[in-house]
């Protein structure tokens, strides 16, 4: 901490003379979000994702620079999936373990260029479990084919990297 704090290298007078300050204070600075068309939107859902339909929903989705959050995947109902995407690389990792009565849902933030705030819902809502699939229950969901990469800490001993190319 001593190498970072109280070094005497920060000069508030000099910093106040930097050209960006005056522009910002005058209110004439164009935020990078506007200048480059970057925006964000949040996607929330209470249902679990069907793994095959989720993979299909992600195919060819352009303009998303970054997305992050957590979701539930039906074939892996015992844990939240931690979702982390940057550019074309999306990683699912096991997160918090869930009990049978936990009702955790999905919460994802998408950041992109020219991102339509309705696009996550158009793409991802059809990947959620239907009423009929939901009624089948976790024991049945575990038997479904799951094309998503496995988790390195998967209980069955399979070791995968958890990466999806989107």
C-alpha positions as CSV (number, residue, x, y, z in Angstrom):
1,X,0.0,0.0,0.0
2,X,2.9,2.3,0.7
3,X,3.9,2.2,-3.0
4,X,0.5,3.5,-4.0
5,X,-0.9,5.7,-1.2
6,X,0.7,8.9,0.1
7,X,3.4,9.0,-2.5
8,X,3.0,12.7,-3.0
9,X,2.8,12.2,-6.8
10,X,-0.7,13.5,-7.2
11,X,-1.0,17.2,-7.7
12,X,-4.6,18.4,-7.5
13,X,-3.6,21.9,-8.9
14,X,-1.9,20.3,-11.9
15,X,-4.8,17.8,-12.4
16,X,-7.3,20.7,-12.4
17,X,-5.4,22.3,-15.3
18,X,-5.8,19.2,-17.5
19,X,-7.9,20.1,-20.6
20,X,-10.6,17.5,-19.9
21,X,-11.7,19.1,-16.7
22,X,-12.8,22.4,-18.2
23,X,-14.8,20.6,-20.9
24,X,-16.5,18.3,-18.4
25,X,-17.3,21.2,-16.0
26,X,-18.8,23.2,-18.9
27,X,-21.0,20.3,-19.7
28,X,-19.8,20.2,-23.3
29,X,-18.0,16.8,-23.1
30,X,-19.6,14.1,-25.2
31,X,-19.6,10.9,-23.2
32,X,-18.0,7.9,-24.9
33,X,-21.3,6.1,-24.7
34,X,-22.8,8.7,-27.0
35,X,-19.8,9.3,-29.2
36,X,-19.3,5.6,-30.0
37,X,-23.0,4.4,-29.7
38,X,-22.3,2.2,-26.7
39,X,-25.2,1.4,-24.5
40,X,-26.2,-1.3,-22.0
41,X,-29.4,-3.1,-21.0
42,X,-30.3,-5.6,-18.3
43,X,-32.0,-8.9,-19.0
44,X,-33.9,-10.7,-16.2
45,X,-35.9,-13.9,-16.2
46,X,-37.3,-16.2,-13.5
47,X,-37.0,-19.4,-15.5
48,X,-34.1,-21.7,-16.4
49,X,-32.6,-21.9,-19.8
50,X,-32.9,-24.9,-22.0
51,X,-29.2,-25.5,-23.0
52,X,-29.7,-26.3,-26.7
53,X,-32.0,-23.3,-27.2
54,X,-29.6,-21.0,-25.3
55,X,-26.7,-22.0,-27.5
56,X,-28.9,-21.4,-30.6
57,X,-30.0,-18.0,-29.3
58,X,-26.4,-16.9,-28.9
59,X,-25.4,-17.9,-32.5
60,X,-24.6,-14.9,-34.7
61,X,-25.4,-12.2,-32.1
62,X,-23.4,-9.2,-33.2
63,X,-22.7,-5.9,-31.5
64,X,-22.4,-7.2,-28.0
65,X,-19.0,-6.2,-26.6
66,X,-19.5,-7.5,-23.1
67,X,-22.1,-9.3,-21.0
68,X,-21.9,-10.6,-17.5
69,X,-24.2,-11.9,-14.8
70,X,-25.7,-15.2,-13.7
71,X,-28.3,-17.6,-15.0
72,X,-29.7,-21.0,-14.5
73,X,-29.3,-23.8,-17.0
74,X,-31.9,-26.6,-16.7
75,X,-29.4,-29.5,-17.1
76,X,-27.3,-28.0,-14.2
77,X,-30.1,-27.1,-11.7
78,X,-27.9,-27.3,-8.6
79,X,-25.9,-24.2,-9.3
80,X,-26.1,-20.7,-10.7
81,X,-24.1,-20.4,-13.9
82,X,-21.8,-17.4,-13.8
83,X,-21.9,-15.8,-17.3
84,X,-18.9,-13.8,-18.5
85,X,-18.5,-12.7,-22.1
86,X,-16.0,-10.4,-23.7
87,X,-15.9,-10.2,-27.5
88,X,-16.5,-13.6,-29.1
89,X,-15.6,-15.5,-25.9
90,X,-18.4,-16.6,-23.5
91,X,-17.6,-18.6,-20.3
92,X,-20.0,-20.4,-18.1
93,X,-18.7,-21.3,-14.7
94,X,-20.4,-22.9,-11.7
95,X,-21.5,-20.3,-9.1
96,X,-23.5,-20.5,-6.0
97,X,-24.9,-23.9,-5.1
98,X,-28.7,-23.9,-4.9
99,X,-31.1,-25.9,-2.8
100,X,-34.3,-27.3,-4.0
101,X,-36.3,-24.4,-2.8
102,X,-34.1,-21.6,-4.2
103,X,-35.8,-19.5,-6.8
104,X,-32.7,-17.7,-8.2
105,X,-33.3,-16.4,-11.7
106,X,-31.3,-14.9,-14.5
107,X,-29.8,-11.4,-14.4
108,X,-27.5,-10.4,-17.2
109,X,-26.1,-7.0,-18.3
110,X,-25.3,-6.6,-22.0
111,X,-23.0,-3.8,-23.3
112,X,-22.8,-3.2,-27.0
113,X,-22.6,-0.8,-29.9
114,X,-26.0,0.1,-31.3
115,X,-27.5,-2.4,-28.9
116,X,-31.3,-2.6,-29.2
117,X,-32.5,-3.0,-25.6
118,X,-35.2,-5.4,-26.7
119,X,-32.8,-7.8,-28.5
120,X,-31.8,-9.8,-25.4
121,X,-35.5,-10.6,-24.8
122,X,-36.1,-11.4,-28.5
123,X,-33.2,-13.8,-28.4
124,X,-33.2,-15.3,-24.9
125,X,-36.9,-15.5,-24.0
126,X,-37.5,-18.4,-26.5
127,X,-34.6,-20.3,-24.8
128,X,-36.3,-20.3,-21.4
129,X,-38.1,-23.5,-20.3
130,X,-41.8,-23.7,-21.4
131,X,-44.5,-24.5,-18.8
132,X,-44.5,-28.2,-19.9
133,X,-40.7,-28.4,-19.6
134,X,-40.7,-26.7,-16.2
135,X,-43.3,-29.2,-15.0
136,X,-41.0,-32.2,-15.9
137,X,-38.7,-31.2,-13.0
138,X,-35.0,-31.3,-12.4
139,X,-34.6,-35.1,-12.5
140,X,-35.8,-35.1,-16.1
141,X,-33.8,-31.9,-17.1
142,X,-30.5,-33.5,-16.1
143,X,-31.1,-36.2,-18.8
144,X,-31.5,-33.7,-21.6
145,X,-28.6,-33.3,-24.1
146,X,-26.4,-30.4,-23.1
147,X,-24.2,-29.0,-25.9
148,X,-22.7,-26.3,-23.6
149,X,-19.2,-26.9,-22.4
150,X,-19.0,-28.7,-19.1
151,X,-17.7,-27.1,-15.9
152,X,-14.1,-27.9,-14.7
153,X,-15.6,-28.6,-11.3
154,X,-18.4,-30.7,-12.6
155,X,-19.4,-33.4,-10.1
156,X,-19.0,-36.2,-12.7
157,X,-15.3,-35.6,-13.1
158,X,-15.5,-34.3,-16.7
159,X,-13.0,-31.5,-17.2
160,X,-13.8,-28.9,-19.9
161,X,-13.0,-25.2,-20.2
162,X,-16.5,-23.9,-20.1
163,X,-15.9,-21.6,-23.1
164,X,-18.5,-21.0,-25.9
165,X,-17.5,-19.0,-29.0
166,X,-20.3,-16.6,-29.9
